[in-house]
């Protein structure tokens, strides 16, 4: 990774070489994580603070495990019971934490741009674990690693992202990453869940699943983001599943060796049929979870390498 990168706030700022560097190192961490002794001292003596202003199970656990396997001192802050609830601003929180001299902050926040604001106020590296509807960079990176390992490459593939595009930071980060790596990206979903202007991202937009899934290499399903909806975006979950839930009939339009992905947590029988989700010949959903730990280890390791390479006092 180039020394210019001091934070990982989104995919937008990454060069294809940065993406490849993270995935290459993550590959080695996949091997480490499959050994009996899963520990390295890459972040020994460094302090990682996880700040999750939104509830999370898999992402927070993945970051915590990644930090501990790298040898960092890891602290999880319970933001739901923190001083933020007493009226402390995000900037006040950032300044307080900064005085403790952490080396890495991992932040998830319900508001787009909040993680970027925090990064401007601290002297350590900041890693975005998801901010509002904006970005979720490590999810896109772990998806990329999963695709690369399953398909042997991460370029010139046809990839369909299906479902709730409008509310999904996962979709946004994946669109950016897959575009940078020269893939053909198709978005499939109802008009109510499809943001306007998506063609500007160089993607194809489909309302019909059969048409959109035709001959794709990868089918990436998305979770319905009920917590971000404030209106009637879908008539009912039953109708949504009928039109946009992935089942064997719809999957048959993709290539015979197409893989199926989902960032989780899944709503079985709404976004995806349970048998498809559990089909070891097609589904790589469990592999995505495994790749998540390795990618987060690689990202944190490379961020620290990058910051060590900076002259004292230089911030980017």
Secondary structure by P-SEA (a helix, b strand, c coil): cccccccccccccccaaaaaaaaaaaaaaaaaaacccccccccccbbbbbbbcccccaaaaaaaaaaaaaccbbbbbccccccccccccaaaaaaaaaaacccbbbbbbcccaaaaaaaacccbbbbbccccccccaaaaaaaaaaaaaaccccccbbbbbbccccccaaaaaaaaaaaaabbbbbbbccccccccccccccbbbbcccccccccccbbbbbccccccccccccccaaaaaacccccccccccccccbbbbbcccccccccccccccccccccaaaaaaaaaaaaaaaaaaaaaaaaaaccccccc
